[in-house]
Structure formats: C-alpha cells, structure tokens
Amino acid sequence: MAQVSDVSLANQGFSSFRTELNNILSAINSAHSGTSAPSSAVAGTIWVDTTGTNTLTLKINDGSDNLTLFSVNTSTNAVTLPSGVAITEADPNALPLAIALG
C-alpha cells in the first residue's frame, strides 16, 4: 500500500528518477491505499481507504470531497453500498454489477 505526494516525474538523475517512478507505480498498483486521501488526489482519483478493520472502502475524489463508492469486508467478502443507495433487479445496471462482483 502506497501513496505519493504527486504523480509527476521531475527532471532528475537516473537513480532518483527510478526511485520516484517506482514510488508512483507502487501507489497506482495499490490504488493509492491509505488511511486518508492521497495528497495528490484530484477530481477523478479513485483510492482505497484502509481505516476500517477488515474493511476496504473504495472512494473517488470529486475535486473537493472523497465520496464512498462501496466497502468490502475482507473477512466475509461482503460488499456494502453507502446508505441510501440500493440496486434492484429493475435497475438496468444490476446485472452487469452482479457479474462484475462475481
């Protein structure tokens, strides 16, 4: 799990460049996981909040706030949507979501 302060590569020597690139790739690979939003977050950044015990919460930054998309209980693999959000069979997106979640 990693976060970086920015995802922009500066002009620098090879060794520093490689280190910075590996840090950025690690942050991307871990979906910017951490206990708070990455300082590099901009509108559209998706990140994983690891604050909860046995819970991963997927969030998206809208430019000013971090909105919860859903949470996954890592012990039971149960997916929880934010309160007030429900998916029903009448929802045209329910089947693709169900297939995507397995």
Backbone as JSON, one array per atom type, in Angstrom:
{
  "sequence": "MAQVSDVSLANQGFSSFRTELNNILSAINSAHSGTSAPSSAVAGTIWVDTTGTNTLTLKINDGSDNLTLFSVNTSTNAVTLPSGVAITEADPNALPLAIALG",
  "N": [[0.85, -1.17, 0.0], [0.55, 2.16, -0.86], [1.16, 5.67, -1.13], [1.7, 8.74, -2.85], [3.04, 12.09, -2.97], [2.75, 13.44, -5.32], [2.07, 12.72, -8.78], [3.79, 13.27, -10.8], [6.63, 13.17, -12.79], [9.75, 14.44, -12.13], [12.46, 16.23, -13.78], [15.5, 14.69, -13.45], [18.39, 12.91, -12.11], [19.24, 9.51, -13.11], [19.06, 7.49, -11.04], [17.49, 8.73, -9.01], [15.23, 9.27, -10.55], [14.37, 6.66, -11.18], [13.7, 5.73, -8.61], [11.63, 7.53, -7.91], [9.78, 6.95, -9.96], [9.23, 4.23, -9.4], [7.99, 4.55, -6.9], [5.69, 6.0, -7.62], [4.46, 4.13, -9.35], [4.0, 2.08, -7.51], [2.11, 3.31, -5.85], [-0.01, 3.61, -7.68], [-0.45, 0.92, -8.3], [-1.4, -0.06, -5.87], [-3.78, 1.22, -5.69], [-3.66, 3.73, -4.5], [-3.85, 3.24, -1.76], [-4.56, 3.87, 1.69], [-4.87, 5.46, 4.94], [-5.98, 7.9, 4.69], [-7.01, 10.32, 2.21], [-4.94, 10.47, -0.69], [-2.41, 12.98, -0.96], [-2.02, 13.8, -3.5], [-4.43, 13.64, -4.76], [-6.92, 14.4, -7.16], [-9.83, 15.62, -8.93], [-11.58, 12.79, -9.83], [-9.74, 10.94, -9.01], [-9.39, 7.7, -7.84], [-9.33, 5.92, -4.84], [-8.3, 3.7, -2.15], [-9.57, 3.45, 1.02], [-8.17, 2.47, 3.96], [-8.84, 2.55, 6.61], [-10.8, 1.21, 8.24], [-11.17, -1.78, 10.23], [-10.58, -4.87, 8.79], [-11.83, -3.95, 6.49], [-12.11, -2.56, 3.3], [-12.53, 0.44, 1.71], [-13.73, 1.82, -1.16], [-13.14, 4.86, -2.69], [-13.88, 7.95, -4.39], [-12.5, 10.94, -5.59], [-14.04, 14.04, -5.93], [-13.03, 16.45, -6.59], [-13.33, 18.14, -4.47], [-14.37, 16.69, -2.36], [-14.24, 13.36, -0.91], [-15.89, 10.75, -2.06], [-17.73, 7.91, -1.04], [-17.8, 4.91, -2.75], [-18.21, 2.12, -2.43], [-17.89, -0.45, 0.13], [-15.79, -3.18, 1.11], [-15.9, -6.05, 3.0], [-13.2, -7.66, 4.18], [-13.06, -10.06, 5.47], [-15.42, -11.47, 5.06], [-16.0, -11.0, 2.45], [-18.17, -9.49, 1.75], [-20.01, -6.96, 0.1], [-20.74, -3.61, 0.67], [-22.92, -0.99, 0.08], [-23.06, 2.65, 0.12], [-25.2, 4.27, 2.55], [-28.59, 4.69, 1.62], [-28.26, 4.04, -0.99], [-29.22, 1.69, -3.32], [-29.42, -1.34, -5.17], [-31.53, -2.8, -7.41], [-33.39, -5.46, -9.04], [-34.76, -4.22, -11.05], [-33.12, -2.26, -11.8], [-31.18, -1.28, -14.5], [-28.46, -1.56, -14.4], [-27.92, -3.51, -12.59], [-27.47, -6.27, -13.24], [-24.98, -6.23, -14.78], [-23.32, -5.26, -12.7], [-23.59, -7.25, -10.75], [-22.45, -9.39, -12.13], [-19.84, -8.41, -12.45], [-19.01, -8.3, -9.79], [-19.03, -10.89, -9.17]],
  "CA": [[0.0, 0.0, 0.0], [1.42, 3.32, -1.0], [0.66, 6.94, -1.64], [2.75, 9.7, -3.18], [2.56, 13.47, -2.89], [2.35, 13.84, -6.67], [2.31, 11.68, -9.78], [4.51, 13.94, -11.88], [8.05, 12.86, -12.75], [10.62, 15.61, -12.3], [13.74, 16.02, -14.45], [16.46, 14.34, -12.41], [19.31, 11.84, -12.44], [18.6, 8.21, -13.31], [18.74, 6.79, -9.79], [16.34, 9.42, -8.4], [14.1, 9.05, -11.44], [13.9, 5.28, -10.99], [13.06, 5.66, -7.29], [10.36, 8.24, -7.97], [8.88, 6.18, -10.82], [8.78, 3.04, -8.65], [7.05, 5.0, -5.87], [4.43, 6.33, -8.3], [3.85, 2.88, -9.82], [3.52, 1.38, -6.33], [0.87, 3.98, -5.44], [-1.04, 3.26, -8.65], [-0.72, -0.51, -8.17], [-2.16, -0.29, -4.64], [-4.96, 2.1, -5.75], [-3.43, 4.84, -3.57], [-4.37, 2.79, -0.45], [-4.08, 4.54, 2.88], [-5.89, 5.83, 5.93], [-6.57, 9.19, 4.29], [-6.88, 10.55, 0.77], [-3.58, 10.87, -1.07], [-2.28, 14.43, -1.16], [-2.01, 14.03, -4.94], [-5.78, 13.41, -5.29], [-7.61, 15.42, -7.94], [-11.14, 15.12, -9.35], [-11.49, 11.55, -10.59], [-8.83, 9.98, -8.38], [-10.0, 6.62, -7.07], [-8.38, 5.43, -3.85], [-8.84, 2.75, -1.19], [-9.44, 3.86, 2.42], [-7.89, 1.27, 4.76], [-9.03, 2.9, 8.01], [-11.6, 0.23, 8.96], [-10.64, -3.11, 10.46], [-11.11, -5.85, 7.83], [-12.68, -3.25, 5.53], [-11.52, -1.7, 2.28], [-13.57, 1.33, 1.2], [-13.34, 2.47, -2.41], [-13.61, 6.25, -2.72], [-13.5, 8.76, -5.55], [-12.41, 12.36, -5.27], [-14.81, 14.84, -6.89], [-12.4, 17.76, -6.68], [-13.34, 18.75, -3.15], [-14.73, 15.68, -1.37], [-13.98, 11.97, -1.23], [-17.18, 10.08, -1.98], [-17.66, 6.46, -0.91], [-18.48, 4.13, -3.79], [-18.66, 0.93, -1.71], [-16.92, -1.04, 1.04], [-15.68, -4.63, 1.05], [-15.44, -6.7, 4.22], [-12.18, -8.6, 3.71], [-13.25, -11.35, 6.13], [-16.58, -12.17, 4.5], [-16.11, -10.58, 1.04], [-19.45, -8.81, 1.55], [-19.92, -5.61, -0.44], [-21.73, -2.73, 1.26], [-23.08, 0.3, -0.59], [-23.36, 3.74, 1.06], [-26.61, 4.32, 2.93], [-29.45, 5.38, 0.67], [-28.02, 3.51, -2.33], [-29.65, 0.3, -3.45], [-29.51, -1.88, -6.53], [-32.61, -3.77, -7.5], [-33.44, -6.13, -10.34], [-35.29, -3.28, -12.03], [-32.02, -1.38, -12.19], [-30.52, -1.86, -15.67], [-27.05, -1.8, -14.12], [-27.78, -4.53, -11.56], [-26.87, -7.49, -13.76], [-23.53, -6.07, -15.0], [-22.64, -5.12, -11.42], [-23.57, -8.58, -10.14], [-21.46, -10.19, -12.86], [-18.52, -7.86, -12.14], [-18.67, -8.63, -8.42], [-18.92, -12.36, -9.08]],
  "C": [[0.89, 1.23, 0.0], [0.64, 4.53, -1.48], [1.86, 7.82, -1.93], [2.17, 11.1, -3.14], [2.19, 14.02, -4.25], [2.66, 12.7, -7.62], [2.95, 12.27, -11.02], [6.0, 13.65, -11.72], [8.87, 14.12, -13.05], [11.85, 15.25, -13.13], [14.78, 15.8, -13.36], [17.39, 13.24, -12.91], [18.61, 10.49, -12.46], [18.18, 7.53, -12.02], [17.53, 7.41, -9.1], [15.08, 9.23, -9.22], [13.5, 7.67, -11.23], [13.17, 5.15, -9.66], [11.7, 6.33, -7.32], [9.34, 7.48, -8.82], [8.37, 4.94, -10.1], [7.79, 3.41, -7.56], [5.69, 5.33, -6.48], [3.72, 5.06, -8.76], [3.31, 2.07, -8.65], [2.21, 1.98, -5.84], [-0.28, 3.61, -6.38], [-1.44, 1.8, -8.48], [-1.55, -0.83, -6.93], [-3.41, 0.57, -4.57], [-4.87, 3.22, -4.72], [-3.98, 4.5, -2.18], [-3.74, 3.55, 0.69], [-5.22, 4.91, 3.8], [-6.49, 7.2, 5.68], [-6.35, 9.35, 2.79], [-5.44, 10.93, 0.45], [-3.52, 12.37, -1.32], [-2.27, 14.79, -2.64], [-3.4, 13.91, -5.57], [-6.33, 14.65, -6.01], [-8.96, 14.83, -8.33], [-10.94, 13.88, -10.23], [-10.54, 10.53, -9.99], [-9.63, 8.97, -7.57], [-8.95, 6.1, -6.11], [-9.09, 4.52, -2.85], [-8.52, 3.22, 0.22], [-9.29, 2.58, 3.26], [-8.11, 1.5, 6.25], [-9.75, 1.81, 8.8], [-10.91, -1.12, 9.11], [-11.34, -4.09, 9.52], [-12.03, -5.22, 6.79], [-11.83, -2.41, 4.58], [-12.66, -0.87, 1.69], [-13.07, 2.05, -0.03], [-13.97, 3.85, -2.46], [-13.15, 6.91, -4.0], [-13.5, 10.22, -5.14], [-13.15, 13.15, -6.35], [-14.23, 16.25, -7.07], [-12.39, 18.48, -5.36], [-13.65, 17.75, -2.04], [-14.32, 14.3, -1.86], [-15.25, 11.18, -0.99], [-16.99, 8.57, -1.93], [-18.45, 5.81, -2.03], [-19.05, 2.85, -3.19], [-17.54, 0.47, -0.78], [-16.94, -2.55, 0.88], [-15.16, -5.12, 2.39], [-14.46, -7.78, 3.8], [-12.27, -9.96, 4.4], [-14.36, -12.16, 5.46], [-16.75, -11.93, 3.0], [-17.47, -9.94, 0.73], [-19.21, -7.39, 1.07], [-21.06, -4.79, 0.14], [-21.74, -1.41, 0.5], [-23.33, 1.39, 0.45], [-24.85, 3.77, 1.39], [-27.4, 5.15, 1.92], [-29.25, 4.9, -0.76], [-28.42, 2.05, -2.35], [-29.66, -0.09, -4.92], [-30.59, -2.94, -6.52], [-32.59, -4.42, -8.88], [-33.98, -5.22, -11.43], [-34.22, -2.32, -12.53], [-31.28, -1.99, -13.37], [-29.03, -2.14, -15.45], [-26.84, -2.95, -13.13], [-27.1, -5.78, -12.09], [-25.39, -7.3, -14.07], [-22.74, -5.95, -13.7], [-22.52, -6.48, -10.74], [-22.53, -9.47, -10.81], [-20.05, -9.72, -12.52], [-18.07, -8.25, -10.74], [-18.56, -10.13, -8.2], [-19.99, -12.89, -8.21]]
}
